[in-house]
Amino acid sequence: MKKPDFNIREGAVLKGKWNSREYQIIRKLGSGACGTVYLCQSKGVKYALKVGLDSSRMMLEVNMLKKFSKVQGVKLGPYFVDVDDWVERSGKTLPFYVMEYVHGVSLHSFLQGKTKEWIGLCAVQLLVDLEHLHKAGFIFGDLKTDNLLVSGSRLRWIDVGGVTSFDRAIKEYTEFYDRGYWDHGSRRAEPGYDLFALTMIMLEMAYPKRFEKGKDPKKTLEAKLGHSVLLKPYQKIIQKCWQGKYQSASEMKDELAAMLMKTNKKTATNRASRHNKKESFAWGEITAVSVVVGVIYGMSIWSGLM
């Protein structure tokens, strides 16, 4: 689908036709299939403003943001601020909506310099959030690194354009993360669609430049997974997902969290043993491993209580 072409200059002020709120454009953040997102400010507060052409499609996204706010116990996406129309100088009316501006860093940047356990930790957190979304009856659909930011110590979703109700056709996707593209299933909205996309995010951590599917997509995936030292601890879990053996995000989350806790406990024991033989020991690494285990365990318990 061709992306709408908007070019709103920095410093321009968009005034809502109905609510009369004004938003000054700071810079462009990105564009998608149904609109362009800008960083803006209003009364000294920064927001993300999305402008598009299809008012009905924009309202679907607005309704989704509102539904997210009703999901108890977890902050799934940016909070909704405003929706209105903007009348250009030419007289053309364009719909727009305003949401929370999530300030953060890309997942790639966040993981630089960190151990491979952090790939699993981030995956567990995403699975916790997906579990809540799926219980509410929705699939994220267009789950990819471009739609994720690490804000503070937490992964945040920043685009809800692909969110789809259960059993409907996925309306927005990106080929690299799409199981249909890799011959691993349909584009029907059900938990397995999001779980497959999550495994592709994990593969992307090992292959930042991505890769083509080749003549045999399934063999390509298996080869890439098998050749990655970084993903070796996660091979069995990723393969089980590709084989459709997880019926829910909860199942995959529990198995991944248990694996990480077991691996980190073994690593800590081995390092402590080496410490008895050598005075110089990286206590910081042991502390980091303990924190990872604690966070994973806490998220698993928290999710189970919701």
N, C-alpha and C positions, 0 to 999 in steps of 0.2 A: 504494500500500500504506500502510495506517495505521501511524504510528509508535507503538511501545510507549510507554506513559505511565509513566515512573518519576519518583519524587520523593524521592530519598534526601537527607536533610538534611546540611548542612555539619557536619563534626565527627563524623558517624556512623562507626562502625568495622565493617567487613565482615570476618568471619573465615571462612576457607575450611573447609568441612566435612571435607575429606579431608587437605589439606596443613597446615591449622591456621595458615597465615600471615595476619596481620592488616593491613588497609589502611584508613587513616583518610581519609575523603572531605574534600577541600578545596573543590572547586566543580565545577559541571557545565560540560563543554566543548562538548557538542552531542549531537544524537540523529539516528538514521537509521532505515531501514526495519526493522532487526532488533535495535535496541538503543540504549542511551544510554551515552555516554562521560563519565567523570568524571576530574578530576585528583585524585590521591590521593598518600599518602606511606606508606612502610613503612621503619622503621629509618632515618629521616632522608633517604631517597631518594625523589624524586618519580617517579610513574609515571602512565600513562593506564590506566584500568580500564573495561572495557566489560561491561555487564550486559544480559541479554536474556531472552527467553522460550523461544526455540527452541534447545535444546541441540545438535541436529544441525547447524543453521546456524552456530552459534557455533564448533563444532568444525571446520567447513570453513574458517573464517577463521583459527583457530589453526593448522591444517595449512598454510595458505597462508603465514602468517608464518614457520613453520619452513622451508618450501621456499625462501622468499626468502633465508634465511640461508645456503642452500647454493648460491646463484647466485654464481659466482666473480667477483671483481674489482669489484663495485659494491654499494653499500648501497641496496637498493630500497625497503624499508619499515622501520617500527619493529621493533626486535628483540623477540622473544617472551620473557616473564618467567615467567608462571604461568597455570594454568587450574584452576578449582575450582567448587564450588557454594556458594551462600550461603543459609542458612535464615533467612527473615524472622521477626519476632516472631509473625506470624500462623501460622507453621508452613509457609508456602509456600517451596519450594526454587527458586532462580533460578541459572542458570549464569552464570559470568562468567570473563573472562580479563584478564590484565594484560600490558601491553606498554610499551615505551620511551615516555616523554613527550618529544615533539619540540617544543622551545620555539623559536618564531620569529614572523615577521610575515607578513601576507597578501601575496599577489603584487601586489595593487593598491597596498598601502602601500609595498612595496619599489620599485615602478616610478615612484612619484611624484617628479617633478623630474628624472627621467633621460631621456636622449634615446631616440628611437624604436629605435635599434640594440639596446637592452636587451630589447625584446620578442623580437627574433630570437635573442639570446643565450640567453634563458630557454627558448625553443622548442627550440634545439639541445640544451640540456642534457636536456630532457624526452625528446627523440628518442633521445639516447644511452641513457637509462634504459629507454625502451620497447624499444629494440633488444635489450637484454639480456633483458628480460622475454619478448619474443616468441621469442627463441632458446630460452628455457626451456619454451616451449609454452603460454604464457598471454597473455590479453588483459586489460588493466586494467579495461575495461568502463565504470566510472563515473568517467571522467577529467573533473575539473572543478576550478575554482579553490578550492572549499570543501575539496577533498581535498589541497590543496597548501599548504605553508608554506615560506618562505625562512628557513633556519636557518644562521646564519653567512653564507657566500657561496654556499650551495647550496640548490636546491629539494629538498624532501623530500615523499614521499607519506605521508599520515597515516591513510588508511582503505583497507583491502584488501577491503572487503565486496563489491565488484563484480567482482573478479578471476575470470575464467572460462577454462576450458581451450579450446583451439582447436576450432572447428567446432560448439561447443555454442551454445545460445541465450543471449543476454545476459540475466542474471538480475536485474540492478539497474542502472538508468540514470536520468539526469536529462534531461528533454525538450530543454532548450536545447542540450545537447551531443550529442544523439542523432541520428544520421544518418537513422534511420527517420522521426523527427518532421519532418525537413526534406526528405523524399522523395529522399534521396541514397543509398539502399541499405537492406539488411536489417539485422536485429539478430543476425546470425550472428557469432560470435566469430572474427575474423580481423584482421590488422594494420590494414587500411583503416578499421576501426571506430574504433580509437584515434587514427589520424591525423586523421580528420574531427573528433573531439572536440578535438584539439589546435588545429585551425584556429579552432574556436569559442572557445577560450580566448584566442586572439590577437584575435578580433573583440571579445571582451568587454573587452579592454584599451582599445579605442576607444569601446565602448558599455557603460559600467559598469552602466547600468540595464537592459541587455538589450533585447530587442524581440520582438514577436509575429511569427509566420511569415506571416500574411496569407493571401490566397486562393491565391497562387502562391509557395510557400516558396522555390523556386529563384531566382525573380526578386527576392524580398525579400533573399536573401543577396547576390546579385550587386549589387543597388543599394546595400546597406549597405557592402559592400567598396569599391565604386567611389567612394562619397562620402567615404570616410575618408582624410584626408591622412596620418594616422599610419600607416596600413597600406599606403600606396602602394608602398613598396619591396617588399612581400611579395605583391602582387596575383597575379603570375604563378604563384608557388609555391602559394599557397592555391587558386587556380583549378585547377591541375594535380591537386592532392589531391582536390578535389571531382569532378574528371573521372575519378578512379580510375587515374591514370597512375603512381602510386607503388606498387610492390609490397611495399615494406618501409620500416621506419623509417630504415634505413641510407641508402636512396636519397634520401629527403626531407632527412635530416640533412646529407648531403654537399652537396646542391645549395644548401641554405640557408646552410651554413657558407661555401661558396665565394662566394656572393653577398654575404654580410656582409664577408668579407675584402676583396673587390674594392671594395665601396662605401666601407669605412673607409680603404682605401689612397688612393682618389681624394679623399676628404674631407681627409685629412691633407696630401696634396700641395697642394690648393687653399689650405688654411689657411697652409701654409708659404710659399706664393707671396705671400699677402697680408702675411705677416710681413716680407717683404723691403721692403715699401712703408710699413709702419707699425710703430713700435717696440712699442706696447702690444699684446701678443698673448697669448691665453689658452693658455699652455703646459699648464695642467691639463687642458684639453679634449683636446689632442693625446695626452697621457699616458693619459687615460681610454680614448680610441679604441684606442691601441696595446695596452692591457691587454685590452680586449674581443677584439681580433683574436687576441692571443696565447692567451687562454683558449679561444676557439673552435677554433683550430688544434690546441691541446694536447688538447682533448677528442676531436677527430676522429682524431688519431693514436692516442690511448689506446684509443679504442673499436675501432680497426682491429687493435690488437695483442691484444685480449682473445680 
